Amino acid sequence: MVDYSPRYLADHWCKRGRILFSLEGEFETTLDDGRKCVLTLRMSYQVGDNAEVHPSYTRTGAKLFIID
C-alpha cells in the first residue's frame, strides 16, 4: 500500500515493472511514448520491466496497492 500526497510528482522516469490497483484518489502515469494512463477508484494497470518507462503524478493524492 502506498499513499501519495496531493501534488506528488515523481522525480525520475521509472523503468521497473509493476501492477497498480487504485483504492482512493486519482493517479496519472505518462509513458515514454506520450500515452497517459489515469487511474481512478478500483482501476488497475500493469507495466513490464524496461517496457514502458514512466513518471507519475497525482493532483489530488492517491492510495494504491502496488506489486513490484
C-alpha positions in Angstrom: 0.0 0.0 0.0 1.3 3.4 -0.9 -0.2 6.7 0.0 0.7 9.6 -2.3 0.2 13.2 -1.0 -1.6 15.8 -3.2 0.6 17.2 -5.9 3.1 14.3 -5.8 5.3 14.3 -8.8 8.0 11.6 -9.4 11.5 13.0 -9.7 12.6 10.3 -12.1 11.5 8.1 -15.0 10.9 4.6 -13.6 11.9 1.5 -15.6 10.6 -1.0 -13.2 7.6 -3.1 -14.0 4.7 -3.3 -11.6 1.0 -3.8 -11.1 -1.1 -1.0 -9.7 -4.6 -1.0 -8.2 -6.3 2.3 -7.2 -8.0 2.4 -3.8 -8.5 6.2 -3.5 -7.9 9.4 -5.4 -6.6 9.8 -9.0 -3.1 8.8 -10.2 -1.6 9.7 -13.6 1.3 8.0 -15.4 2.8 9.3 -18.6 4.5 6.6 -20.7 7.6 7.4 -22.7 5.6 7.2 -26.0 3.3 10.0 -24.8 0.3 8.0 -23.7 -1.3 8.8 -20.4 -2.9 6.3 -18.0 -5.2 7.8 -15.4 -6.3 5.5 -12.5 -9.4 6.3 -10.5 -11.2 4.2 -7.9 -10.9 0.4 -8.5 -9.0 0.7 -11.8 -5.7 -1.1 -12.4 -2.9 -1.4 -14.9 0.4 -3.1 -15.3 3.8 -2.3 -17.0 6.7 -4.6 -17.6 10.3 -4.1 -16.6 12.1 -1.8 -19.1 9.0 -1.9 -21.3 7.2 1.4 -20.7 9.4 4.0 -18.9 7.2 6.4 -16.9 6.9 9.1 -14.3 3.8 9.5 -12.2 1.8 12.4 -10.8 -1.3 13.0 -8.6 -3.0 16.3 -8.2 -5.5 15.1 -5.5 -3.4 12.4 -3.7 -3.9 8.7 -4.1 -3.8 5.4 -2.3 -2.5 2.5 -4.4 -1.9 -1.2 -3.9 1.3 -1.9 -5.8 3.0 -5.2 -6.7 6.6 -4.8 -7.8 
